[in-house]
């Protein structure tokens, strides 16, 4: 079938497997492969996580910068 369609066998197998997961023939939740909805949610959550980490790092660096401004100068005066 894949030769008639001009696609690799592995691609066709992945599509068939994903279709079976979506139809509920294979377990999509828990330990098995993800459904399309679960995969989309995972992508969104990873994107959100990345953004939150960037924000946290920004505020941490800003706090360090402002804390340094509050310290007395070092060395001999």
N, C-alpha and C positions, 0 to 999 in steps of 0.2 A: 504494500500500500504506500509506504513512504517513498519508494522509488517512483511510483506513478505521480505522486505529488511533487517530487523533486526536492524533498527535505530529508535530513538525516533521521535515521531510525530513533536515535536518542531523543530528538525533539518531539517526535510523534508520541513516544512513550511517556514523556513528561506531560504532554498535553492531555493524554488519555488519563493518566494518573490524577492530574489536577481536576479533571472533569468528574472523575469518580469520587474524589474528596468532596467537591461541591455538591454532588447529588446525595452525599451521605453514605455511599457504599464503602468508603474507607474512613477511618477515624481521622477527623481533622482537629479535634480538640484534645487536650491532655498531652499525650506523648507522641502522637503521630504527626504527619505533615499538616501544614496550615491551610485553611480554606482561603479563598480570595479575600474575603472580608477580614479575616484574622491577619493576613499578610499586609493588607492596606493599613490596618490599625497599627501593626508593628512598625511599619515605615513611618507613620505619623508620630507615634510615640518616640521613636528614635530621633526624629527631627526635632521634636519638642525638647527632648533630653539634651541634645546638642546645644540648642539655643539657651536653655537654662544653665548649662555648664559655662557657656560663654559669658552670660550675665553675671554669674557668681564670680568668675575669675576677674571680670572687669571691676566689680565692686570691691573685691578683695584687694586688688592693686590700687584702687582709688583710696581705700582706707589706709593702706601702707603709706601712700604718698602724703596724705593729710596728717598722718601720725608723725611722720618725719618732720613736717613743718612745725609741729608743736614742741619738738625736742630742742633743748638748748644746743648751741653749736659745740662741737667737740674740739679738743686741742687746747693749746695755751692761748690765752687772750691777752 
